[in-house]
Amino acid sequence: MAELEFDVLYKMILVGDSGVGKTNILTRYTKDLFSFDSKTTLGVELGSKIFKIKDHNIKLQIWDTAGQERYKSITCAYYKGAKGAAIVFDVARRETFNNVDKWHEDILKCGDKDVCLILIGNKCDLESRFVTTEEAKEKAKLLSIKY
């Protein structure tokens, strides 16, 4: 099936530690698929979705970046041109929440100055939760971003 034509393209990035579920967020949002057997992202994966708003086709291009430290030197380059960024952490792994400040700093350092940010607590369906919604909302408030 041929992809629809679009009038405007917006780039968004997903960042966060390895294993927080960025790839599943991407595939669930763009293809309505979910996999329990996701593999580690190497470099970047790309997905897109087209919306019709009034008489315009808007294409949202989502870049799923690798969360491993060894890819940090190349992932910084992916931030360029992004109008939106989601910092993702796993509510069942506190260390991923502790690293939110680092990801936020990276986006501010490497990304465009007008990027819109959001914090996402992922895997909230798991029983073992080590980060509360209240903590996440407070972190987002401190960073002046949405949760």
C-alpha positions as CSV (number, residue, x, y, z in Angstrom):
1,M,0.0,0.0,0.0
2,A,1.4,3.4,-1.0
3,E,1.9,5.9,1.8
4,L,-0.2,9.0,1.8
5,E,1.2,12.3,0.6
6,F,1.8,14.8,3.5
7,D,1.9,18.5,3.7
8,V,4.0,18.9,6.9
9,L,6.6,16.6,8.5
10,Y,7.3,16.7,12.3
11,K,10.1,14.7,13.8
12,M,9.9,13.3,17.3
13,I,12.4,11.2,19.3
14,L,12.0,8.6,22.0
15,V,14.9,8.5,24.5
16,G,15.6,6.6,27.7
17,D,17.6,3.7,29.1
18,S,17.8,0.4,27.3
19,G,14.8,-1.9,28.0
20,V,12.3,0.8,29.1
21,G,10.0,-0.1,26.2
22,K,10.6,2.7,23.6
23,T,10.4,0.3,20.7
24,N,7.1,-1.1,21.9
25,I,5.7,2.4,22.3
26,L,6.7,3.1,18.7
27,T,5.2,-0.1,17.2
28,R,2.1,0.1,19.3
29,Y,1.5,3.7,18.3
30,T,2.3,3.4,14.6
31,K,1.2,-0.2,13.8
32,D,-1.0,-1.1,16.8
33,L,1.3,-4.1,17.5
34,F,2.9,-5.3,20.7
35,S,5.7,-7.8,21.2
36,F,6.9,-9.5,24.4
37,D,10.1,-10.5,22.4
38,S,11.5,-7.1,21.5
39,K,15.1,-7.0,20.7
40,T,17.6,-4.2,21.7
41,T,17.6,-1.3,19.3
42,L,20.9,-0.8,17.6
43,G,21.4,2.9,16.6
44,V,17.9,4.0,15.7
45,E,14.5,2.6,14.5
46,L,12.0,4.7,12.6
47,G,8.3,4.8,12.5
48,S,5.7,7.2,11.2
49,K,2.0,8.0,11.2
50,I,0.0,10.4,9.1
51,F,-2.9,12.5,10.6
52,K,-5.4,14.5,8.7
53,I,-6.0,17.8,10.5
54,K,-8.5,20.1,8.7
55,D,-7.4,19.9,5.1
56,H,-3.7,19.0,5.8
57,N,-1.9,15.7,6.1
58,I,0.6,15.9,8.9
59,K,3.3,13.2,9.1
60,L,4.8,12.4,12.5
61,Q,8.1,10.7,12.1
62,I,9.2,9.0,15.3
63,W,12.8,8.1,15.9
64,D,13.4,5.3,18.5
65,T,16.9,5.8,19.8
66,A,19.2,3.2,21.3
67,G,19.4,3.5,25.1
68,Q,22.8,1.9,25.6
69,E,25.7,4.2,26.7
70,R,27.9,2.9,23.8
71,Y,25.5,4.5,21.3
72,K,25.4,7.9,23.0
73,S,27.9,9.5,20.6
74,I,25.6,8.8,17.6
75,T,22.2,9.2,19.2
76,C,23.0,12.8,20.0
77,A,23.0,13.5,16.2
78,Y,19.4,12.1,15.9
79,Y,18.1,14.9,18.2
80,K,18.7,17.5,15.5
81,G,15.5,18.8,13.9
82,A,13.2,17.1,16.4
83,K,10.2,19.2,17.4
84,G,9.2,16.7,20.1
85,A,10.9,14.3,22.5
86,A,9.6,11.7,24.9
87,I,11.8,10.7,27.8
88,V,10.8,7.2,28.7
89,F,11.4,5.3,32.0
90,D,10.3,2.0,33.3
91,V,8.1,2.4,36.5
92,A,9.4,-1.1,37.6
93,R,13.1,-0.1,37.4
94,R,14.0,2.8,39.6
95,E,17.5,3.3,38.0
96,T,15.7,4.2,34.7
97,F,13.8,7.0,36.5
98,N,17.0,8.1,38.2
99,N,18.5,8.6,34.7
100,V,15.7,10.9,33.5
101,D,17.7,14.0,34.4
102,K,20.6,12.8,32.2
103,W,18.3,12.3,29.2
104,H,16.7,15.7,29.7
105,E,20.2,17.3,29.8
106,D,21.2,15.5,26.6
107,I,18.1,16.7,24.8
108,L,18.7,20.3,25.9
109,K,22.4,20.0,24.9
110,C,22.0,18.2,21.6
111,G,18.5,19.1,20.4
112,D,16.8,22.1,19.0
113,K,15.9,24.9,21.5
114,D,12.2,24.8,20.7
115,V,11.7,21.0,21.3
116,C,8.5,20.1,23.2
117,L,9.2,17.5,25.9
118,I,7.1,14.9,27.7
119,L,8.0,12.3,30.4
120,I,6.5,8.8,30.0
121,G,6.4,6.2,32.8
122,N,6.1,3.0,30.9
123,K,5.2,-0.6,31.9
124,C,2.6,0.6,34.4
125,D,0.7,-2.6,33.9
126,L,3.4,-4.5,35.9
127,E,2.6,-5.3,39.5
128,S,6.1,-4.4,40.8
129,R,6.1,-0.6,40.7
130,F,9.1,1.2,42.1
131,V,8.3,4.7,40.9
132,T,5.0,6.3,41.9
133,T,2.9,8.5,39.6
134,E,3.3,11.3,42.2
135,E,7.1,11.1,42.0
136,A,7.0,11.1,38.2
137,K,4.7,14.2,38.2
138,E,7.0,16.0,40.6
139,K,10.0,15.2,38.4
140,A,8.2,16.5,35.3
141,K,7.2,19.6,37.2
142,L,10.9,20.2,38.3
143,L,12.0,19.8,34.6
144,S,9.1,22.0,33.4
145,I,7.7,19.3,31.1
146,K,4.5,17.3,30.9
147,Y,4.0,13.8,32.4
